[in-house]
Amino acid sequence: MTKSEQQHMIMDLQAHAARMNRTELETFEMLRKRDKDDEDLDALAIRALEQLHAKFLPSRTRKDVEDLWNKFSSKPRRPDEE
């Protein structure tokens, strides 16, 4: 993982810090401080960062987004129209 990827993941997670439980928040703060001090993360810290990122920022495929858009943009049917 490059330094820029690491910083990008930490910036993404900052917006979700309020949703984290105590242990997740402690882990995130430790990672953020290490990033601020320009320390390289070891394999264990990188794995923890990737797990937090996957939990709070799940990747969405184009199909998922299109299905959600179609769900909300479709006109609701009334029971008497069937």
Steps between C-alpha positions, in 0.01 A plus 500: 500500500639836405512800729239685293258204514550483876427873540196478273352213701553686827339816360200294383460345845510834686144574393383170650678527836173578681359159395796305640490315828765556765756245379460600135540866591814428703646305209410776256651771722822299532517462121424869447775607741751269333403643162532856632850421628590361154567153637478199275229258603593139564301209357275474807413870492434489125265205550315689775467805275368290212247329729371833630479637147311193378257518791412869482547563128381191314574505130199533276478369148331685220219243500433561872471873441277456193270261689470748784430784256230297324345409832464862607414648162230251403143617539317318780208289384158531647317175579207585269729527193581129488 
